[in-house]
Amino acid sequence: MNTLDAFHLPALPSPPTTVWSFGVGEEAVSLRLAQLTPALLGTQIEALLVASDQILAGREVASIVRSVHIVAERLLDRSDNLRLTAEAALPAITGISPAMVRAVLDGMAADWLQDRSRALLESEFRDPVVLERFRSRPGRAGLQSRAVGPRLTTHFFSGNVPGVAVTSLIRALLVRSASLGKTAVGEPLLAALFARGLAEVDAELGRCLAITYWPGGEGEMESVALSRAEAVIVYGGNAAVQSVRARVSPSARFLGYSHRISFGVLARERLDTRGATELADRAALDVATFDQQGCVSPHLFYAEEGGEVSPREWAGMLGESFARLEDRLPRGRLAPGEASAIRQLRGEMEFAQLAGRGVELHASPGGTSWTVVYDPDPAFTASCLNRTVRVKPIGDLGDVAKLAAPVGSLLQSVGLAASESRAAPLSELLAGLGASRISPIGEMAWPDPFWLHDGRPPLGDLVRWCDRVVEPPTD
């Protein structure tokens, strides 16, 4: 594969670059990354602001949606060069298996199609034209409102889940904001591919995006990147989010998406002999998607006792589901420390099992591909990830809120398998605890495009509103 440009800098046609290499042998990939100085970054930012004023300020939102849709279609088309490039490069860059890369691209790009973008816009604004001009407020005679997006949004991306960066760029475009995106070491390519693809189908919109990398924490570069931003979006660990937040102007809108934890809950009525295996298959897919690296990925499952299938038996079923899934959706490669963490956990659980503590270990033979631990201790235990999950028995669904309380401030998604009469009251408890999304097991990995991301409207938090009181006619 030829060396790929992992940047999109329309105002800097020939920036200084360096080359990074990933993988070995036939799967090796080389990326060319821009090496910008603060002055060069400032030049690109000025060009983004000009593009914001000259292009986005007069652009209909519907036309932005259409152009993004065309790029999404290309990324869904397995014969298109844009898709082929992403498929070929991302496994070596991220360590994710080729099959998982294909699944992630399919799932992510589907959310960038025009029907999904329209659904997101309508769910947050009802009348998306309010992003272009004043519109009458329903039920308020003489009152009009207008939503104004940022001239410039600066994004700091993380590299754990490919595609999240592109979603962030699209959200900013939908509110007619230009974007500067700082990529991560773990995945610096896909956002640049999207931006170049957009420039190919819509040259004007292509001028409204800039994608580049610089080392995290580089103070002068960050100061320049933040100096003109009216909105800042940061993805990453708590320390990374707080570090950027401290540098952001009080007048800028700040959206921080930091470390989150998800888990699943199974009620006794769903642990029946007919449906338990399918439920295990769905749970395994929730864990395996993104190799358990997403904030939506479950760390453990609480299984209620008293069903036809016991929590201990269901843990074994979950292990069998992982084994079947590994054939068609294998886990990616691990860093040495990640593999060591799994081996250490397995060793501890084997000792606990031999000591008669009620623990039962189910693990992939010959490697660390997947690990299921039946653990009778109900205390919430975070996973070391990479398809490692615990199944913990509980006596009653009502116990879940108390058990998950220590991680309430970190909660994101809860997968729930229960009858509606029992799911509804538990959902109320989980919402009060801190969960921002409750979904069926099997749907945890793919939130709707219009979900309230970490409990907040992703487009609504980017805009500011202006009301206009219209004087009644005098004649």
VOTORLUM-191972 format. One record per residue (C-alpha): x, y, z; residue in one letter. Coordinates in pm, whole numbers, plus 50000, padded with zeros to 5 digits. Layout:
XYZA...
//
This chain:
500005000050000M501255034749914N501925059650191T498635076050291L498135112050396D496645112550747A495775149450732F493485173250547H494745209050540L493155227450248P494955260150324A498365242950341L498895223550017P502455212050103S502935211050480P506055195750635P505425159150714T506775128550888T506005091950819V504675066751070W504635029451000S502155004051136F502064966151110G504454942650936V504734924050609G501904926250358E499644943150613E502114971450683A500775006650642V502665039450625S500995072350710L502235107050628R501395131050913L501695168650899A504205185151130Q502745219451180L504225248851361T501915271451561P502185297051279A501095271951014L498225260151233L497175296351274G497155300850896T494865270850857Q492545283251132I492205317250964E491245299350642A488615279250830L487095311050970L486935326050621V485295294250492A482825295150778S481795330750688D481835326850311Q480475291450273I478695277650577L476935309750676A474965308750351G474655271250312R471345252850350E471535225150607V469785201550365A472625205350115S475195197450385I473215166150472V473215155350106R476965159250065S477705140150386V475305113150264H477325108149945I480535102550144V478695078550377A477485058750076E481065056149953R482205043150291L479425017150282L480305005849929D482884978149962R484034984049604S484665021449649D488275032649682N487535053149994L486095022450168R488854999850036L491525023350171T489915024150516A489434986450522E493024979850421A494685004750656A492685004750979L493524969151096P497264976551099A496785011051255I494315001751528T495004964851590G491314957451527I490684926551314S489674931550948P486244916451017A485654940551305M486834970051096V484254960750831R481524958051096A482464991451251V482565009350915L479174994750822D477615004751153G479155039351174M478655050050812A474995039450822A474465066451085D475905092750849W473275087050579L470785114950514Q467785098050677D469735094651004R471065130350986S467565143750925R466235123651218A468935138751442L468195174151325L464445170451362E464725154751707S466735184351837E465315213751642F461945201451510R462375226651226D466055225051113P465595256650903V465955274751236V469705269351181L469505291550871E467095319550964R464535330951219F461455309151241R458205314651427S458055297651765R455105273251769P452355285452000G454075318952061R452555346151846A455025373051750G458075353851871L460745340251638Q463895320651721S467175313351549R469865287351635A473405298951561V476245274151534G479885281951619P482055297951352R484735272751448L484625240751652T487915225251765T487815187651827H490285166552026F489745130451922F490595097852099S491685066851912G489835038452083N486795036051849V487205043751477P484435065751341G483635086151650V485805114351514A483825115051190V480535116151381T481855146251573S482815164351253L479405157451100I477585170651407R479485203451375A478755205851003L475045200551067L474975232451276V477005250051004R480275251351194S483745248051046A485985223051225S489585217951324L490175181951429G493205170051626K493655132951568T494945107051814A497995084651796V495765053851806G493755062751494E494855093051293P493435082950952L489665079250921L488755115550993A491235126650725A489805101550476L486305114650544F487395150850501A489135143450172R486125123450054G483885152950138L486195176449946A485935153549643E482125155749633V481775191349765D484895212749733A483385241449930E482525219750230L485975204250208G487425238750282R485435239450608C487345210350765L490965207050872A492395175051020I495875171351163T497895156551448Y500165171651708W501395155952033P498915158852316G499685185352574G501825206152338E500975239452496G501665264152216E499815243451955M496845239052186E496745276152261S496535283951890V493965256551831A491735269952108L492255307152058S489555312251792R487255283051876A483685291451974E483105254952069A485475227652186V484735190352187I487095166352367V487045128352370Y489375109552603G490225100252957G489315122253250N492775137853272A492865146552902A489405162152912V490205182753222Q493525194153077S491865208952770V488895222652966R491285243253180A492595260852869R489255268752705V487905304152709S484905308652941P482965322452643S483405290452438A481025261252463R482765230152596F481625194352537L483715168252717G483175131052658Y485315113552917S485585078653066H482245060453096R481135025853210I478275004053088S476814970953204F473914947153145G471054933453356V469114901053297L465804894553474A464794859453576R461864858753330E464294863353040R466534835053159L464304807753019D465374776852831T464024789952500R465654824252497G468774822252714A471094811352432T469954839352202E470334863852488L473904851552539A474624856352168D473334892052184R475294899552500A478494885652348A478074908452046L477594938752272D480874930552446V482794921252131A481874951751923T484784976551926F486644949052119D484954962852433Q486744996252393Q483625017852360G481925036652641C478815016852542V480614983352592S479374963752897P481874955253170H479674929453343L476204914253352F473994911553658Y471794880553623A468784875753850E468394842254022E465194822054004G464894817353627G464854784453438E468524790453357V470714799853653S473254828453632P476044802453660R474624782753367E474154814353163W477804823853217A478734791253047G476344799252762M477984833352725L481374816652691G479994794052417E478614824752240S482014841452248F483624810152104A481174810051812R481554847351758L485334844951746E485084825251421D483354853351230R484374884251429L487784877751581P489284900851839R492184922551732G495754921651855R496624933152204L499434953552348A501644932952583P500194950252890G496624942652785E497374905752738A499174904753074S496154919853250A493894892553112I496344864953207R496664879153557Q492884880053600L492584844453474R495234832953720G493434849654009E490094834553907M491584799753865E492984802154218F489604813954351A487874785254172Q490254759654318L489804775454662A486074768554645G484944804854640R482144797854393G483984813554100V483824796553760E486174805853476L485354801453107H488204811152877A489304807652517S491794779152478P495284787552358G494984825252392G493244855052549T490534859852284S487684859952537W487164854652910T483954849853109V484034848553488V481054837153693Y481614856554015D479234852854312P480514885154469D477904910754356P480134941354399A480544961154078F483894952353918T485234970553613A486664948953336S490184949153196C488324948952860L489224931552533N486284907252563R486664900652933T483394901153126V481924889453457R478494874853525V477274882253878K474124867654037P471614889854217I468584880254421G466324907854290D466424934054013L466014961054273G469504952954403D471124966454086V470885003354168A472604998854504K475334976954354L476055001154069A475915032154290A479735034354330P480065040253954V476895061053914G478745092453807S480495072453533L477485053653400L476515055953038Q474555026652892S472684998353062V471534968452860G468304954953006L466524921952942A463314921653146A459554922553107S458214957953064E456404956753398S459744951753572R461954971053329A460045003653376A460615008053752P464234996453725L464795021653444S463605049353675E466165038653935L468945036653676L468125070953536A468315085553885G471595067653944L473285083653644G472645061953337A472075082053020S470825053552801R468935021052863I468574997052571S467804960552501P470764937252529I472104932652179G471634969552093E474104985152336M476854990952079A474795010851831W472835039951980P470375057851757D471955087851580P469635110851775F470545096952117W471335121352395L475095115852409H476045112052776D472635126352855G473035158252651R471805168852303P474955168152086P473715194651842L471785215452093G474855219652310D476775234152015L474385262251929V473295294352094R469795308152052W468505342451960C464865352752002D463205380351804R459975396951911V458105407851599V456015439251625E452435434851507P451555452751184P450345488351240T448115491250935D
//
